[in-house]
């Protein structure tokens, strides 16, 4: 790990247990950022980029830190190997930092506003939960104006800043003049409103326990300059390491990320997304498809579960388990996921049987495999926990593999993973009706 000394402004190289305590910066890149090569040779041009590094070093030194890390000059981006290592290590570096300073270059408070801001932090509980007369009421309205500046920062809409918000143990926000706005604890209510991340997930690194759909929903409205980075910026959030292939395109990068997640997780909320597509593979083509999936959580699995998925050249091999095979449309399966909306996740009793509100996907036969249909909606039905897939007709002989007198019988089907928009609609409709 390459760090910058806050006093000498010289680089130091450190490995594993030798890494000293350091402060780390989260920020939006500007037009005149100073890169490693320029800084190393002392040829950095005067400007906001160089001033940002100097101010960061000065503030960190004032807080007692001898070393800092900033992505502009601490990574030699001329080396693809170093860039790949840095991106795959980024989450860990932010998590292991002593403190993360967030520099909001598009937020600027006047001296009078700074005074109000400090007063607000001191009286936060008083102002938010009980007003005592006109003076407090007046300060509350001023706080709304200050909060709006904070909320409008583009920092909250960038892909890379998601892990930079969640990973650090301690985080502090500064405006354009390096005036302290507040720390993560003081601003957690506002950050939660801005990002859609619950206060619980913002506290004490509890985001690691969020479902796949919840994490994806946090990224659904964020943007990156390069399409592939919409996937790469999420590596740390899902504890995934994979090579970077700039040029593969945003869709392929995001599919590749999801395939890696499938290899290490059995959280089926990864399939709980919606899109304006009639037919699709089982995986989402973009994080925005999880925009309405922020409250999906997995529920406890029963003793009997299906084996792990297997990724093949035919698609995702998915074992199915069913105690009931009702008749219906030919070539159609109804897939029940082991997840539900948080408000419906509890078990219910029906005729003495424990049931749960499971998310339902519809799959239709396409050649020698299946595709997802009606992708613009997600339904929840009351089911017994062990009902994972229900075949609606045995005309295609898939459901005939299920022994109807054995509730734990199982077989496997193949579901297309990707191939968004590449299906013959007339062919699928002819098979579905």
Buried (B, 14 or more C-beta within 10 A) or exposed (E): BBBBBBEEBEBBEEEEEEBEEBBBBBBBEEEBBBBBEBBEEEEBEEEBBBEBBEBBBEBBBEEEBBBBBBBBBBBBBEEEEBBBBBBBBBBEBBBBBBBBBBBBBEBEBEEEBBEBBBBBBEBBEBBEEEBEEEEEEEBBEBBEEBBEBBEBBEBBBBBBBBBBBBBBBEBBBBBBEBBBBBBBEBBBEBBBEBBBBBEEBBEEEEBEEBBBBBBBBBBBBBEBEEBBBBBBBBBBBBEBEBEBBBEBEBBBBBBBBBBBBBEEBBBBBBBBBBBEBBBBBBBBBBBBBBBBBBBBBBBEBBEEBBEEBBEEEBBBBBBBBBBEBEEEBBBBBBBBBBBBBBEBBEEEEEEEEEBBBBBBBBBBBBBEBBBBBBBEEBEBBEBBBBBBBBBBBBBBEBBBBBBEEEBEBBBBBBBBBBBBEEBEEEEBEEBBE
